[in-house]
Amino acid sequence: MTGATGRARSNSSQAQGKTVEGNVAQRCGRRSLLLPLLLISTTALTAPALSASVNWSGGTSADWFVAGNWSGSAVPTASDTVTIDNSSNNPVIGAAGAVASIVSLGSTATTSTLTIQNGGTLSTVSGYDAVGDAAGSTGTVSVAGTGSTWANSYGILLGTYGTGAVNVSGGGAVTSGDLHLGRMASGEGTATIDGVASSWTATGPVNVGYSGIVT
């Protein structure tokens, strides 16, 4: 489908097992979805594993791979739950190899950003990532440039209780299990994919306004 505009009319909008190309826009009050390239199939939902918590401090720089930027002075591993809240140095992943169990932006009512660029990669392996997790929070993830990727096999929540946005551009790519935009009634989620080489591949349901009313 190319150059199409879709509107969902139910309490929960769910797309599954479809491939959409072109410029697709879905709006539900304050929740919006802009996905020029969204590849969707099906997958089962699995409970996440338990993990330790690591908080971003940005005490040294914006570099994800610098140990001094993290609580405990250790770069996250695949067994760590990463929390990113307001910081003078927001994290940047500019090389391959960043991993975490899950990532949460905005666990409190703060503004936080994460940038993946210049071929940087982030893999989260054990549960749902959340952008704009807490009420009053604002979280933004940017995935920019060829080879820059964010991969999560479980799912991504944009605007759990707060406001969450993901911007994919310049050949960047995101892959996820499920995708939820506006997960709870107060949540607002936006996904923007800009450029023909940029993509978001979802292997599970895509829900727009999951707990709100979609018009």
Summary of the structure (lengths in Angstrom):
residues: 215
radius of gyration: 16.1
end to end distance: 21.7
largest distance: 48.8
contacts: 809
relative contact order: 0.20
helix: 3%
strand: 46%
